[in-house]
Amino acid sequence: MTDDIHRCPLCSVPFKLEDVCADDITEGTCHAECLEGSPVVDLETGDEIPDGKISTYLYREVMEPRIFDESGKGAGFELTHEALVAALTIPPPQTHVALLDPHAQGLLAAQNNVIDGLMAENDRLRKMLAGCDWYWPEDDTSSEACADGPWQIAENCDVKPGDVFGYSRGGIVETRYYGFLDPAEDADSDDEFEADEPTREAAEAKIAAELQRRAALATTEGSDNG
């Protein structure tokens, strides 16, 4: 048979009205003393708050003596309506204490990495869309039909007032750097050697490395023939 005394979930000692308490992210109300040394984290980011301090309160602030029934039983405390509302109100994220096991911490860190990656990708796409300032008639995306805006398409296509027309909007998706060499003598096919890189330096380095490889190969073959 279990009692209905409200106990600290960490030490199992019943609460007293004068006890100093704090909220744990998973256990709820605990003795503040039981939570000493636990990290304080920001729930929005999962990051530990350096020198973060636990928000504390007296147990009496949320509890009151339970009314005894006719049998004289019912010792302990229960939440009043006002205290219940206060208890269910989540305090600011930085006041929560994280008692996360290593596995949970790993999952949280992995989730934060995914979120960071998605935010970076959103930022990249947002910048890309901001640069989409070229316009074409919806049925002609040739370079000759490119315009500075819908108004210019209307002028070029002799659109009459009141007419509605479709247009396509586009722009530069990305800028890359490309270079090529004739097929190498030791190549398995007659395809050209290609360098297609996100930076000029990377493309130039790839071409230079291939030229150096070919020069070394020619020197080796010359020595063998000699």
Residue frames as a rotation matrix with the C-alpha (Angstrom) as fourth column:
MET 1
0.579 0.815 0.000 0.00
0.815 -0.579 0.000 0.00
0.000 0.000 -1.000 0.00
THR 2
-0.470 -0.763 0.444 1.43
0.767 -0.602 -0.222 3.35
0.436 0.236 0.868 -0.97
ASP 3
-0.105 0.412 -0.905 0.90
0.710 -0.606 -0.358 6.58
-0.696 -0.680 -0.229 0.95
ASP 4
0.473 0.341 0.813 -0.22
0.826 -0.492 -0.274 9.78
0.306 0.801 -0.514 -0.66
ILE 5
0.540 -0.405 -0.737 2.37
0.322 -0.710 0.626 11.98
-0.777 -0.576 -0.253 1.00
HIS 6
0.965 -0.246 0.092 4.06
-0.019 -0.417 -0.909 14.32
0.262 0.875 -0.407 -1.43
ARG 7
0.584 -0.811 0.009 7.72
0.344 0.258 0.903 13.32
-0.735 -0.524 0.430 -1.41
CYS 8
0.225 -0.643 -0.733 10.81
-0.811 -0.540 0.225 14.57
-0.540 0.544 -0.642 -3.18
PRO 9
0.958 0.222 -0.182 11.33
-0.287 0.758 -0.586 12.19
0.007 0.614 0.790 -6.15
LEU 10
0.293 -0.929 -0.226 15.10
-0.418 0.089 -0.904 12.26
0.860 0.360 -0.362 -5.64
CYS 11
-0.735 -0.625 0.263 15.47
-0.474 0.197 -0.858 11.60
0.485 -0.756 -0.441 -1.89
SER 12
-0.261 0.761 -0.595 11.94
0.353 0.648 0.675 10.31
0.899 -0.034 -0.437 -1.09
VAL 13
-0.803 -0.012 -0.595 11.76
0.580 -0.244 -0.777 12.58
-0.136 -0.970 0.203 1.98
PRO 14
0.226 0.963 0.145 8.31
0.973 -0.231 0.014 14.19
0.047 0.138 -0.989 2.48
PHE 15
-0.383 -0.301 0.873 8.17
0.407 -0.904 -0.133 17.90
0.829 0.304 0.469 1.77
LYS 16
-0.178 0.317 -0.932 7.72
0.907 -0.313 -0.280 20.41
-0.381 -0.895 -0.232 4.58
LEU 17
0.775 0.614 0.150 6.16
0.625 -0.707 -0.332 23.83
-0.098 0.351 -0.931 4.12
GLU 18
0.743 -0.520 -0.421 9.46
-0.309 -0.825 0.474 25.58
-0.593 -0.222 -0.774 4.80
ASP 19
0.134 -0.719 0.682 11.49
0.603 0.605 0.520 23.43
-0.786 0.341 0.515 2.37
VAL 20
0.010 -0.246 -0.969 13.30
-0.647 -0.741 0.182 25.28
-0.762 0.625 -0.167 -0.42
CYS 21
0.278 0.236 0.931 12.37
0.412 0.846 -0.337 23.64
-0.868 0.478 0.138 -3.71
ALA 22
-0.407 -0.339 -0.848 13.22
-0.675 -0.514 0.530 23.83
-0.615 0.788 -0.019 -7.41
ASP 23
0.694 0.719 0.041 11.79
-0.454 0.481 -0.750 22.32
-0.559 0.502 0.660 -10.59
ASP 24
-0.484 -0.788 0.381 13.54
-0.174 0.513 0.841 19.52
-0.858 0.340 -0.385 -12.47
ILE 25
-0.529 0.224 -0.819 12.94
-0.844 -0.242 0.479 19.02
-0.091 0.944 0.317 -16.21
THR 26
-0.488 0.311 -0.816 11.82
-0.270 0.835 0.479 15.42
0.830 0.454 -0.323 -15.74
GLU 27
-0.672 0.131 -0.729 11.02
0.620 0.637 -0.458 14.90
0.404 -0.760 -0.509 -12.05
GLY 28
0.385 0.833 0.399 9.07
0.420 -0.542 0.728 18.06
0.822 -0.112 -0.558 -11.28
THR 29
0.630 -0.079 0.773 9.24
-0.584 -0.704 0.404 19.57
0.512 -0.706 -0.490 -7.79
CYS 30
0.374 -0.607 -0.702 12.39
0.618 0.727 -0.299 18.51
0.691 -0.322 0.647 -5.89
HIS 31
0.727 -0.309 -0.613 14.39
0.453 -0.454 0.767 19.71
-0.515 -0.836 -0.191 -2.93
ALA 32
0.891 -0.447 -0.077 16.72
-0.391 -0.670 -0.631 22.41
0.231 0.593 -0.772 -4.21
GLU 33
0.209 -0.842 0.498 19.47
-0.828 0.118 0.548 20.75
-0.520 -0.527 -0.672 -2.18
CYS 34
0.310 -0.029 0.950 18.95
0.188 0.982 -0.031 17.49
-0.932 0.188 0.310 -4.10
LEU 35
0.870 0.099 0.484 19.52
0.490 -0.052 -0.870 19.33
-0.061 0.994 -0.093 -7.38
GLU 36
0.665 -0.684 -0.299 22.77
-0.496 -0.704 0.508 20.99
-0.558 -0.190 -0.808 -6.37
GLY 37
-0.351 -0.911 0.217 25.49
-0.293 0.327 0.899 20.36
-0.890 0.252 -0.381 -8.95
SER 38
0.075 0.443 0.893 23.06
0.770 0.543 -0.334 19.51
-0.633 0.713 -0.300 -11.75
PRO 39
-0.879 -0.444 0.174 23.56
0.444 -0.628 0.640 21.50
-0.175 0.639 0.749 -14.98
VAL 40
0.067 0.863 -0.500 21.10
0.154 -0.505 -0.849 24.22
-0.986 -0.020 -0.167 -15.92
VAL 41
-0.752 -0.328 0.572 20.22
0.562 0.135 0.816 24.20
-0.345 0.935 0.083 -19.62
ASP 42
-0.519 0.584 -0.624 18.24
-0.679 -0.725 -0.114 26.29
-0.519 0.364 0.773 -22.08
LEU 43
-0.086 0.563 0.822 15.34
0.153 0.823 -0.547 24.10
-0.984 0.079 -0.157 -23.26
GLU 44
0.790 0.434 -0.434 15.20
-0.308 -0.330 -0.892 25.86
-0.530 0.838 -0.127 -26.64
THR 45
0.416 -0.722 -0.553 18.80
-0.840 -0.071 -0.538 25.04
0.349 0.688 -0.636 -27.58
GLY 46
0.913 -0.091 -0.397 19.77
0.198 0.950 0.240 22.25
0.355 -0.298 0.886 -25.20
ASP 47
-0.002 -0.978 0.207 22.94
0.179 -0.204 -0.962 24.17
0.984 0.035 0.176 -24.34
GLU 48
0.184 -0.040 -0.982 24.16
0.974 0.140 0.177 24.29
0.131 -0.989 0.065 -20.78
ILE 49
0.743 0.104 0.662 24.00
0.079 -0.995 0.068 27.80
0.665 0.001 -0.747 -19.28
PRO 50
-0.274 -0.920 -0.279 27.40
0.525 0.100 -0.845 28.63
0.806 -0.378 0.456 -17.73
ASP 51
-0.981 -0.170 -0.093 27.04
0.158 -0.431 -0.888 29.60
0.111 -0.886 0.450 -14.08
GLY 52
-0.306 0.943 0.130 23.27
-0.204 -0.198 0.959 29.18
0.930 0.267 0.253 -14.45
LYS 53
-0.930 0.032 0.366 21.35
-0.366 -0.009 -0.930 29.45
-0.027 -0.999 0.020 -11.21
ILE 54
-0.636 0.735 -0.235 18.34
0.632 0.671 0.388 27.36
0.443 0.098 -0.891 -10.26
SER 55
-0.417 0.610 0.673 15.15
-0.542 -0.762 0.354 29.30
0.729 -0.218 0.649 -9.53
THR 56
-0.816 0.081 -0.573 13.93
0.450 0.712 -0.539 28.28
0.364 -0.697 -0.617 -6.08
TYR 57
-0.186 0.805 0.563 10.75
-0.559 -0.558 0.613 28.74
0.808 -0.201 0.554 -4.07
LEU 58
-0.757 0.013 0.653 9.29
-0.613 0.332 -0.717 27.67
-0.227 -0.943 -0.243 -0.75
TYR 59
-0.902 0.419 -0.101 7.12
0.360 0.861 0.358 24.59
0.237 0.287 -0.928 -0.77
ARG 60
-0.423 0.770 -0.478 4.42
0.564 -0.190 -0.804 26.54
-0.710 -0.609 -0.354 1.07
GLU 61
-0.614 0.145 -0.776 4.03
-0.481 -0.848 0.223 28.76
-0.625 0.510 0.591 -2.02
VAL 62
-0.554 0.394 -0.733 2.37
-0.696 0.264 0.668 25.96
0.456 0.881 0.128 -3.96
MET 63
-0.454 0.364 -0.813 0.99
0.348 0.913 0.214 23.65
0.820 -0.186 -0.542 -1.28
GLU 64
-0.279 0.384 0.880 -1.40
-0.846 -0.533 -0.036 23.82
0.455 -0.754 0.473 1.66
PRO 65
-0.836 -0.034 0.547 -2.46
-0.384 0.749 -0.540 21.29
-0.391 -0.662 -0.640 4.36
ARG 66
-0.713 0.598 -0.366 -4.93
-0.029 0.496 0.868 18.69
0.701 0.629 -0.336 3.14
ILE 67
-0.142 0.763 0.631 -8.38
-0.952 -0.280 0.124 18.72
0.271 -0.583 0.766 4.74
PHE 68
-0.928 -0.201 0.312 -8.86
-0.313 0.878 -0.363 15.69
-0.201 -0.435 -0.878 6.97
ASP 69
-0.350 0.848 -0.398 -11.75
-0.319 0.291 0.902 13.38
0.881 0.443 0.169 6.15
GLU 70
0.522 0.689 0.502 -14.13
-0.696 0.003 0.718 11.88
0.493 -0.725 0.481 8.75
SER 71
0.823 -0.231 -0.519 -11.76
0.359 0.920 0.160 9.01
0.440 -0.318 0.840 9.44
GLY 72
0.823 -0.544 -0.164 -9.04
-0.163 -0.503 0.849 11.41
-0.544 -0.672 -0.503 10.46
LYS 73
0.112 -0.793 0.599 -6.80
0.744 0.466 0.478 10.23
-0.658 0.392 0.642 7.62
GLY 74
0.754 0.150 0.640 -5.37
0.622 -0.478 -0.620 12.23
0.213 0.865 -0.454 4.79
ALA 75
0.555 -0.621 -0.554 -2.21
0.168 -0.568 0.805 13.62
-0.815 -0.540 -0.212 6.35
GLY 76
-0.272 -0.706 0.653 -0.03
0.892 0.070 0.447 15.41
-0.362 0.704 0.611 3.83
PHE 77
-0.415 0.071 -0.907 -0.47
-0.151 -0.989 -0.008 18.28
-0.897 0.133 0.420 1.40
GLU 78
0.025 0.430 0.902 -2.45
0.906 0.372 -0.202 18.92
-0.423 0.822 -0.380 -1.73
LEU 79
-0.878 -0.360 0.316 -2.43
0.474 -0.742 0.473 21.58
0.064 0.565 0.823 -4.42
THR 80
-0.129 0.820 -0.558 -4.92
0.179 -0.534 -0.826 24.43
-0.975 -0.206 -0.078 -4.19
HIS 81
0.677 0.429 0.598 -6.51
0.658 0.013 -0.753 25.56
-0.331 0.903 -0.273 -7.44
GLU 82
0.921 -0.354 -0.161 -4.27
-0.385 -0.888 -0.251 28.64
-0.054 0.293 -0.955 -7.58
ALA 83
0.114 -0.932 0.344 -1.21
-0.628 0.200 0.752 26.59
-0.770 -0.302 -0.562 -6.67
LEU 84
0.200 0.027 0.979 -2.08
0.495 0.860 -0.125 24.01
-0.846 0.510 0.159 -9.33
VAL 85
0.955 0.166 0.246 -2.19
0.296 -0.484 -0.824 26.71
-0.018 0.859 -0.511 -12.00
ALA 86
0.630 -0.776 -0.019 1.15
-0.755 -0.619 0.218 28.04
-0.181 -0.123 -0.976 -10.77
ALA 87
0.043 -0.643 0.765 2.66
-0.294 0.723 0.625 24.58
-0.955 -0.252 -0.158 -10.74
LEU 88
0.367 0.186 0.911 1.58
0.694 0.598 -0.402 23.89
-0.620 0.780 0.090 -14.30
THR 89
0.983 -0.100 -0.157 3.03
-0.171 -0.820 -0.546 27.18
-0.074 0.564 -0.823 -15.52
ILE 90
0.565 -0.820 0.092 6.39
0.816 0.540 -0.206 26.32
0.119 0.191 0.974 -17.05
PRO 91
0.597 -0.414 -0.687 9.11
0.131 -0.795 0.592 28.68
-0.792 -0.444 -0.420 -15.80
PRO 92
0.634 -0.418 -0.650 11.62
-0.764 -0.470 -0.443 30.24
-0.121 0.777 -0.617 -18.21
PRO 93
0.844 -0.262 -0.468 13.81
-0.018 0.858 -0.514 27.61
0.536 0.442 0.719 -19.93
GLN 94
-0.065 -0.989 0.130 17.01
-0.266 -0.109 -0.958 28.76
0.962 -0.097 -0.256 -18.22
THR 95
-0.108 0.055 0.993 15.55
-0.986 -0.132 -0.100 27.89
0.125 -0.990 0.068 -14.80
HIS 96
0.880 0.457 -0.131 15.10
-0.447 0.889 0.100 24.19
0.162 -0.029 0.986 -15.58
VAL 97
-0.049 -0.882 0.469 17.60
-0.830 0.297 0.472 21.68
-0.556 -0.366 -0.746 -14.30
ALA 98
0.439 0.152 -0.885 18.60
-0.766 0.578 -0.281 18.97
0.469 0.802 0.370 -16.74
LEU 99
-0.059 -0.425 0.903 19.10
-0.671 0.687 0.280 15.50
-0.739 -0.589 -0.326 -15.33
LEU 100
0.733 0.316 -0.603 19.68
-0.680 0.369 -0.633 13.89
0.023 0.874 0.485 -18.72
ASP 101
0.523 -0.577 0.627 21.49
0.132 0.782 0.609 10.61
-0.842 -0.236 0.485 -19.10
PRO 102
-0.470 -0.833 -0.292 24.32
-0.188 -0.229 0.955 10.39
-0.863 0.504 -0.049 -21.69
HIS 103
-0.605 0.294 0.740 22.04
0.751 0.521 0.407 8.74
-0.266 0.802 -0.535 -24.27
ALA 104
0.517 0.854 -0.058 19.45
0.808 -0.509 -0.298 11.54
-0.285 0.107 -0.953 -23.99
GLN 105
0.327 -0.477 -0.816 22.20
-0.103 -0.876 0.471 14.14
-0.940 -0.070 -0.335 -24.17
GLY 106
-0.726 -0.626 0.284 23.50
0.158 0.251 0.955 12.49
-0.669 0.738 -0.083 -27.33
LEU 107
-0.192 0.760 0.621 20.04
0.976 0.213 0.041 12.50
-0.101 0.614 -0.783 -28.92
LEU 108
0.688 0.446 -0.572 19.58
0.465 -0.877 -0.123 16.15
-0.556 -0.181 -0.811 -27.99
ALA 109
-0.117 -0.830 -0.545 22.96
-0.190 -0.520 0.833 17.09
-0.975 0.201 -0.097 -29.47
ALA 110
-0.760 -0.127 0.637 22.16
0.523 0.463 0.716 15.19
-0.386 0.877 -0.286 -32.69
GLN 111
0.259 0.935 0.242 18.80
0.954 -0.208 -0.218 16.94
-0.154 0.287 -0.945 -32.97
ASN 112
0.563 -0.109 -0.819 20.45
0.097 -0.976 0.196 20.32
-0.820 -0.190 -0.539 -32.48
ASN 113
-0.577 -0.816 -0.028 22.93
-0.001 -0.034 0.999 19.49
-0.817 0.576 0.019 -35.26
VAL 114
-0.441 0.512 0.737 20.06
0.890 0.355 0.286 18.65
-0.115 0.782 -0.612 -37.60
ILE 115
0.621 0.713 -0.324 18.30
0.693 -0.693 -0.197 21.90
-0.365 -0.103 -0.925 -36.69
ASP 116
0.129 -0.673 -0.729 21.50
-0.103 -0.740 0.665 23.88
-0.986 -0.011 -0.165 -37.28
GLY 117
-0.776 -0.437 0.454 21.90
0.340 0.315 0.886 22.23
-0.530 0.842 -0.096 -40.68
LEU 118
-0.040 0.860 0.509 18.32
0.999 0.042 0.008 23.00
-0.015 0.509 -0.860 -41.68
MET 119
0.665 0.252 -0.703 18.65
0.369 -0.929 0.016 26.61
-0.649 -0.270 -0.711 -40.57
ALA 120
-0.331 -0.864 -0.380 21.85
-0.109 -0.365 0.925 26.97
-0.937 0.347 0.027 -42.63
GLU 121
-0.723 0.114 0.682 20.12
0.657 0.418 0.627 25.47
-0.214 0.901 -0.377 -45.66
ASN 122
0.401 0.916 -0.014 17.13
0.892 -0.394 -0.220 27.80
-0.207 0.076 -0.975 -45.22
ASP 123
0.381 -0.349 -0.856 19.50
0.023 -0.922 0.387 30.74
-0.924 -0.167 -0.343 -45.08
ARG 124
-0.714 -0.686 0.142 21.22
0.110 0.090 0.990 29.58
-0.692 0.722 0.011 -48.28
LEU 125
-0.414 0.641 0.647 17.91
0.910 0.288 0.297 29.16
0.004 0.711 -0.703 -50.11
ARG 126
0.553 0.618 -0.559 16.66
0.648 -0.741 -0.178 32.52
-0.524 -0.264 -0.810 -48.83
LYS 127
-0.079 -0.682 -0.727 19.71
-0.185 -0.707 0.683 34.25
-0.980 0.188 -0.070 -50.29
MET 128
-0.826 -0.213 0.523 19.27
0.402 0.427 0.810 32.33
-0.396 0.879 -0.267 -53.52
LEU 129
0.047 0.944 0.328 15.64
0.996 -0.018 -0.090 33.41
-0.079 0.331 -0.940 -53.88
ALA 130
0.474 0.086 -0.877 16.59
0.289 -0.955 0.062 37.01
-0.832 -0.283 -0.477 -53.12
GLY 131
-0.478 -0.760 -0.440 18.88
-0.239 -0.369 0.898 36.91
-0.845 0.534 -0.006 -56.15
CYS 132
-0.487 0.378 0.788 16.19
0.799 0.557 0.226 35.63
-0.354 0.739 -0.573 -58.51
ASP 133
0.017 0.454 -0.891 15.55
0.050 -0.890 -0.453 38.92
-0.999 -0.037 -0.038 -60.32
TRP 134
-0.916 -0.198 -0.348 15.40
-0.341 -0.072 0.937 37.78
-0.211 0.978 -0.001 -63.95
TYR 135
-0.089 0.983 0.162 12.01
-0.235 0.137 -0.962 37.47
-0.968 -0.124 0.219 -65.66
TRP 136
-0.985 -0.139 -0.098 10.68
-0.132 0.265 0.955 35.73
-0.107 0.954 -0.279 -68.78
PRO 137
-0.054 0.969 -0.243 7.31
-0.970 0.007 0.243 35.15
0.237 0.249 0.939 -70.41
GLU 138
0.196 0.151 0.969 6.00
-0.687 0.726 0.026 31.84
-0.700 -0.671 0.246 -69.06
ASP 139
0.841 0.196 0.504 6.33
0.162 0.797 -0.582 30.14
-0.516 0.571 0.638 -72.48
ASP 140
0.704 -0.650 0.286 9.72
0.282 -0.114 -0.953 31.57
0.652 0.751 0.103 -73.51
THR 141
0.880 -0.440 -0.179 12.74
0.100 -0.196 0.975 31.41
-0.464 -0.876 -0.129 -71.22
SER 142
0.441 -0.748 0.496 15.29
0.835 0.139 -0.533 32.18
0.330 0.649 0.686 -73.91
SER 143
-0.353 -0.679 -0.644 18.00
0.834 -0.541 0.114 34.75
-0.425 -0.496 0.757 -73.23
GLU 144
-0.824 0.051 0.565 16.44
0.360 -0.723 0.590 37.09
0.438 0.689 0.577 -75.81
ALA 145
0.116 0.978 0.171 13.16
0.293 -0.198 0.935 37.20
0.949 -0.059 -0.310 -73.88
CYS 146
-0.186 -0.243 -0.952 14.79
0.972 0.098 -0.215 37.93
0.146 -0.965 0.218 -70.48
ALA 147
0.227 0.359 0.905 13.48
0.223 -0.924 0.311 41.13
0.948 0.131 -0.290 -68.86
ASP 148
-0.770 -0.562 0.304 14.07
-0.082 -0.385 -0.919 43.24
0.633 -0.732 0.250 -65.76
GLY 149
-0.823 0.546 0.157 10.55
-0.172 0.024 -0.985 42.73
-0.542 -0.837 0.074 -64.46
PRO 150
-0.279 0.807 0.521 6.94
0.772 0.511 -0.378 41.88
-0.571 0.296 -0.765 -65.36
TRP 151
0.459 0.466 -0.757 6.38
0.029 -0.859 -0.511 45.46
-0.888 0.213 -0.407 -66.51
GLN 152
-0.335 -0.664 -0.669 9.08
-0.714 -0.284 0.639 45.06
-0.615 0.692 -0.379 -69.18
ILE 153
-0.841 0.138 0.524 7.57
0.345 0.882 0.321 41.78
-0.418 0.450 -0.789 -70.36
ALA 154
0.194 0.977 -0.085 4.27
0.606 -0.188 -0.773 43.61
-0.771 0.099 -0.629 -70.76
GLU 155
0.317 -0.150 -0.936 5.99
-0.515 -0.857 -0.037 46.25
-0.797 0.494 -0.349 -72.90
ASN 156
-0.681 -0.710 -0.179 7.94
-0.548 0.333 0.767 43.73
-0.485 0.621 -0.616 -74.98
CYS 157
-0.832 0.403 0.380 4.89
0.495 0.849 0.186 41.51
-0.248 0.343 -0.906 -75.60
ASP 158
-0.840 0.502 0.206 2.52
-0.281 -0.727 0.626 44.43
0.465 0.468 0.752 -76.24
VAL 159
-0.590 0.636 -0.497 0.20
0.798 0.550 -0.245 43.41
0.117 -0.541 -0.833 -73.39
LYS 160
-0.307 0.593 0.745 -2.96
0.118 -0.753 0.648 45.53
0.944 0.287 0.161 -73.30
PRO 161
-0.773 0.112 0.625 -4.36
-0.611 -0.396 -0.685 47.14
0.171 -0.911 0.375 -70.13
GLY 162
0.224 0.886 0.405 -6.61
-0.950 0.291 -0.111 44.63
-0.216 -0.360 0.907 -68.36
ASP 163
0.560 -0.086 -0.824 -4.87
-0.376 0.860 -0.345 41.60
0.738 0.503 0.450 -69.87
VAL 164
0.603 -0.373 0.705 -3.33
-0.651 0.280 0.705 39.03
-0.461 -0.884 -0.074 -67.52
PHE 165
0.566 -0.487 -0.666 -0.20
-0.431 0.514 -0.742 37.09
0.703 0.706 0.081 -68.46
GLY 166
0.959 -0.278 -0.046 2.08
0.210 0.598 0.773 34.59
-0.188 -0.751 0.633 -66.82
TYR 167
0.507 -0.862 0.009 5.78
-0.614 -0.368 -0.698 35.09
0.605 0.349 -0.716 -66.25
SER 168
0.726 -0.391 -0.566 8.65
0.563 0.811 0.161 33.02
0.396 -0.435 0.809 -64.92
ARG 169
0.755 -0.498 0.425 11.15
-0.620 -0.754 0.218 34.29
0.212 -0.429 -0.878 -62.40
GLY 170
0.811 -0.539 -0.226 14.66
0.553 0.833 -0.001 32.95
0.189 -0.124 0.974 -62.00
GLY 171
0.751 -0.635 0.181 18.23
-0.656 -0.750 0.084 33.78
0.082 -0.182 -0.980 -61.26
ILE 172
-0.132 -0.909 -0.396 21.63
-0.627 0.386 -0.677 32.38
0.768 0.159 -0.620 -60.38
VAL 173
0.861 0.409 -0.303 21.40
-0.082 0.699 0.710 29.15
0.502 -0.587 0.636 -58.43
GLU 174
0.700 -0.709 -0.084 25.12
0.226 0.108 0.968 28.90
-0.677 -0.697 0.236 -57.74
THR 175
0.711 -0.596 -0.373 28.51
-0.673 -0.423 -0.607 29.89
0.204 0.683 -0.702 -59.17
ARG 176
0.733 -0.514 0.446 31.10
0.207 0.793 0.573 27.17
-0.648 -0.328 0.687 -59.75
TYR 177
0.262 -0.754 -0.602 34.48
-0.842 -0.484 0.239 27.00
-0.472 0.444 -0.762 -61.49
TYR 178
0.812 0.179 0.556 35.21
0.099 0.896 -0.434 24.68
-0.575 0.407 0.709 -64.39
GLY 179
0.104 -0.785 -0.610 38.29
-0.933 -0.289 0.213 23.70
-0.344 0.547 -0.763 -66.36
PHE 180
0.888 0.215 0.406 39.31
-0.086 0.946 -0.311 20.77
-0.451 0.241 0.859 -68.55
LEU 181
-0.229 -0.950 -0.211 42.29
-0.713 0.016 0.701 19.06
-0.663 0.311 -0.681 -70.18
ASP 182
0.108 0.173 -0.979 42.59
-0.872 0.490 -0.009 16.75
0.478 0.854 0.203 -73.15
PRO 183
0.959 0.283 -0.028 42.31
-0.240 0.857 0.457 13.06
0.154 -0.431 0.889 -72.28
ALA 184
0.217 -0.914 0.344 45.42
-0.840 0.005 0.543 11.71
-0.498 -0.406 -0.766 -70.58
GLU 185
-0.216 -0.389 -0.896 47.46
-0.841 0.540 -0.032 9.03
0.496 0.746 -0.444 -72.34
ASP 186
-0.962 -0.178 -0.207 46.82
-0.053 0.866 -0.497 6.59
0.268 -0.467 -0.843 -69.48
ALA 187
-0.452 0.865 0.217 43.10
-0.820 -0.308 -0.482 7.35
-0.350 -0.396 0.849 -69.29
ASP 188
-0.653 0.287 0.701 40.62
0.205 0.958 -0.201 4.47
-0.729 0.012 -0.684 -69.56
SER 189
0.354 0.796 0.491 38.45
0.817 -0.009 -0.576 6.46
-0.454 0.605 -0.654 -72.00
ASP 190
-0.468 -0.485 0.739 38.68
0.810 -0.569 0.140 9.35
0.353 0.664 0.659 -74.43
ASP 191
0.686 0.726 -0.041 36.77
0.661 -0.600 0.451 11.64
0.303 -0.336 -0.892 -72.08
GLU 192
0.066 -0.632 0.772 38.34
-0.029 -0.774 -0.632 14.95
0.997 0.020 -0.070 -71.21
PHE 193
-0.463 -0.249 -0.851 39.73
0.846 0.164 -0.508 15.51
0.266 -0.954 0.135 -67.73
GLU 194
0.155 0.646 0.748 37.37
0.235 -0.759 0.607 17.87
0.960 0.081 -0.269 -65.90
ALA 195
-0.806 -0.251 -0.536 37.57
0.584 -0.193 -0.789 20.05
0.094 -0.949 0.302 -62.81
ASP 196
-0.087 0.856 0.509 34.22
0.117 -0.499 0.859 21.32
0.989 0.134 -0.057 -61.55
GLU 197
-0.488 -0.293 -0.822 34.63
0.818 0.175 -0.548 22.87
0.305 -0.940 0.155 -58.11
PRO 198
0.554 0.788 -0.270 32.85
0.830 -0.496 0.254 25.37
0.066 -0.365 -0.929 -55.82
THR 199
0.664 -0.382 -0.643 35.90
-0.015 -0.866 0.500 27.69
-0.748 -0.322 -0.581 -55.71
ARG 200
0.843 -0.424 -0.329 38.40
-0.455 -0.238 -0.858 28.94
0.286 0.874 -0.394 -58.30
GLU 201
-0.022 -0.919 0.392 41.29
-0.998 0.042 0.042 27.88
-0.055 -0.391 -0.919 -56.09
ALA 202
0.061 0.110 0.992 39.99
-0.347 0.934 -0.082 24.30
-0.936 -0.340 0.096 -55.86
ALA 203
0.927 0.316 0.200 39.49
0.083 0.348 -0.934 24.03
-0.365 0.883 0.297 -59.64
GLU 204
0.623 -0.761 -0.182 42.94
-0.670 -0.398 -0.626 25.48
0.404 0.512 -0.758 -60.40
ALA 205
-0.117 -0.668 0.735 44.53
-0.907 0.373 0.195 23.14
-0.404 -0.644 -0.650 -57.85
LYS 206
0.422 0.352 0.835 42.87
-0.066 0.931 -0.359 20.11
-0.904 0.097 0.416 -59.44
ILE 207
0.993 -0.104 -0.060 44.07
-0.064 -0.032 -0.997 21.09
0.102 0.994 -0.039 -62.93
ALA 208
0.326 -0.935 0.137 47.58
-0.898 -0.352 -0.262 21.76
0.294 -0.037 -0.955 -61.63
ALA 209
-0.004 -0.287 0.958 47.71
-0.668 0.714 0.211 18.42
-0.744 -0.639 -0.195 -59.84
GLU 210
0.754 0.335 0.565 46.67
0.162 0.739 -0.654 16.57
-0.637 0.584 0.503 -63.00
LEU 211
0.852 -0.508 -0.128 49.30
-0.344 -0.358 -0.868 18.40
0.395 0.784 -0.479 -65.09
GLN 212
0.048 -0.852 0.521 51.93
-0.997 -0.011 0.074 17.52
-0.057 -0.523 -0.850 -62.49
ARG 213
0.267 0.125 0.956 50.84
-0.295 0.955 -0.042 13.87
-0.918 -0.270 0.292 -62.55
ARG 214
0.969 0.137 0.203 51.08
0.150 0.325 -0.934 13.76
-0.194 0.936 0.295 -66.33
ALA 215
0.568 -0.822 -0.028 54.51
-0.704 -0.469 -0.533 15.36
0.426 0.323 -0.845 -66.32
ALA 216
-0.075 -0.582 0.810 55.78
-0.862 0.446 0.240 12.81
-0.501 -0.680 -0.535 -63.79
LEU 217
0.560 0.360 0.746 54.27
0.007 0.898 -0.439 9.99
-0.829 0.251 0.500 -65.87
ALA 218
0.972 -0.219 -0.088 55.98
-0.116 -0.116 -0.986 11.26
0.206 0.969 -0.139 -69.04
THR 219
0.217 -0.942 0.255 59.32
-0.960 -0.254 -0.122 11.47
0.180 -0.218 -0.959 -67.20
THR 220
0.025 -0.150 0.988 58.95
-0.540 0.830 0.140 7.90
-0.841 -0.538 -0.060 -65.96
GLU 221
0.822 0.333 0.462 58.05
0.182 0.616 -0.767 6.59
-0.540 0.714 0.445 -69.41
GLY 222
0.797 -0.577 -0.177 61.00
-0.485 -0.437 -0.757 8.45
0.359 0.690 -0.628 -70.93
SER 223
-0.030 -0.827 0.562 63.38
-0.971 0.157 0.179 6.87
-0.236 -0.540 -0.808 -68.45
ASP 224
0.276 0.214 0.937 62.00
-0.166 0.971 -0.173 3.41
-0.947 -0.108 0.304 -69.19
ASN 225
0.980 0.126 0.157 62.42
0.132 0.186 -0.974 3.88
-0.152 0.974 0.166 -72.94
GLY 226
0.521 -0.853 -0.040 65.96
-0.801 -0.472 -0.369 5.17
0.296 0.224 -0.928 -72.50
